[in-house]
Amino acid sequence: MLIFNIRQIVTRAWRPHPSCVCYEGKPSHHTRHYGSQAKINKDTIDLYRQQYIRDSWTNLTPKVLSHLDRNLHLQRNHPLSIVRDRIVKYFYGAYLSPRGNPLFSVYDNLSPVVSVEQNFDQLLIPQDHPSRAKSDCYYVNKDYLLRAHTTAHQVELIQAGLDNFLVVGDVYRRDEIDATHYPVFHQLDAVRIVHQDKLFERNPELKIHETHYKTHLSNGSPTTGTTGSPLADCIDQHKQPCHTLEAVKLCEHEMKKILVGLVQKLFGEGIKYRWVDAYFPFTQPSWELEIYFNGNWLEILGCGITRNEILERAGVQNSIAYAFGVGLERLAMILFDIPDIRLFWSTDSGFLNQFRDDRIVKYKPISSYPQCSNDLSFWLPEGMAIDQFSLNDFYDIVRSVGGDIIEQVTLIDRFTHPKTGKSSLCFRIVYRHMERTLTQAEVNVVHAKIGSELVETYHVSIR
């Protein structure tokens, strides 16, 4: 099995940023050779034997940090691990070298602490893109965060000389609270780079890149190479201006054939599917693959032709690539019929013992415990409008205090007083333990703590 340690292949020097203080020697953001040893101090945060300086961007919570070393995708017989193994085996069989060895290598233990450059800049994500917002990500400080997608490792692996690889790992995003959303989930990302001589092996006269190309910002003057206008401003679903149509169509055909084969391997040959045009900053053209399941079309993965700027900046010439990303929880919830994303984090043997020997079996509920629901209504501080209050900030407080007994949080009312101008919000919080019955008295204690934390942190007034 081709699973490597990234330290064995990364040769470029890693230079520490001023906001990262090394414990000893050079810092390494590449592998998890040791536990996170996560600790939030007054002015610093300790993560993976490195110390980061806290600033106004820091928004990590102890609850989120507690998930750092769980590695569910590597836990034998866990549903996420079973799905991961099936995808890896599929790619091992789909691409073989002339000697019969798998072309794809797998990286499934990379550190989740990445730089803003890795997570956004190297992937051509615009500075004003909403995915960069403090309300959407878990920032260590203004320069580092817990990766929001495994695509964050794409450029460093390409720079290391890899052209066929899978990256699997835990990713972190601030989000709403319900049965399908959790602040930590798992992704599998893939890149395949095809070089000129391989793509046009039978037609060597054809080329991957146009000799001359232009964008709509180049005032009609042909642009040669990559010194012209940013291609980000010329989104064309047919192809990037630098690519020949023949190269794009060949790469698209191979990618779609492989990904349809993957979906059929997971869900059966008869699964109904469709391709939907999409937009991602790092691929062009881009698509989402949907399957028809239980009377609805469900998005399964996103994919596309990798932006040529990414390849060139990583030192790759005369090549074209495709990439895709898929959420393991989404696949596992469908395949195993798991109704609540919190179940993946359960350590209850009644849940874990249902999954064995790489088999897809339907989850059987251990028991159905009743819900308890309480409403929480509060006035925002004077002068704060409703749209200035971050819902994800509220959700983080609820998660930090209530943990996994929080099943759902719903905003049920918002109100601005016509005379005073003060605004209020009302949330309904649904509590349910996955392994036992909660009493209303227990729930009331947790609910009161959430209210107290909200008052202390955001200076609201409980109604």
Sequence and secondary structure as in RCSB ss.txt:
>XXXX:A:sequence
MLIFNIRQIVTRAWRPHPSCVCYEGKPSHHTRHYGSQAKINKDTIDLYRQQYIRDSWTNLTPKVLSHLDRNLHLQ
RNHPLSIVRDRIVKYFYGAYLSPRGNPLFSVYDNLSPVVSVEQNFDQLLIPQDHPSRAKSDCYYVNKDYLLRAHT
TAHQVELIQAGLDNFLVVGDVYRRDEIDATHYPVFHQLDAVRIVHQDKLFERNPELKIHETHYKTHLSNGSPTTG
TTGSPLADCIDQHKQPCHTLEAVKLCEHEMKKILVGLVQKLFGEGIKYRWVDAYFPFTQPSWELEIYFNGNWLEI
LGCGITRNEILERAGVQNSIAYAFGVGLERLAMILFDIPDIRLFWSTDSGFLNQFRDDRIVKYKPISSYPQCSND
LSFWLPEGMAIDQFSLNDFYDIVRSVGGDIIEQVTLIDRFTHPKTGKSSLCFRIVYRHMERTLTQAEVNVVHAKI
GSELVETYHVSIR
>XXXX:A:secstr
  B  GGGT  S     TTEEESSSS   S  SS    EE SSEEEETTEEEE  TT    HHHHTTTT  GGGS
TT HHHHHHHHHHHHHHHHSB TTS BS EEE    SEEEHHHHTGGGT  TT GGGSTTTS EEETTEEE SSG
GGGHHHHHHTT SEEEEEEEEE     BTTB SEEEEEEEEEEEEHHHHTSS TT  SB SSB  TTSTT  B T
T SS GGG   SS  TTB HHHHHHHHHHHHHHHHHHHHHHH TT  EEEEEEEETTEEEEEEEEEEETTEEEEE
EEEEEE HHHHHHTT  SEEEEEEEEEHHHHHHHHTT   GGGGG   HHHHTT  TT       S     EEEE
EEEE  TT  GGGS HHHHHHHHHHHHGGGEEEEEEEEEEE TTT  EEEEEEEEE  SSS   HHHHHHHHHHH
HHHHHHHH  EE 
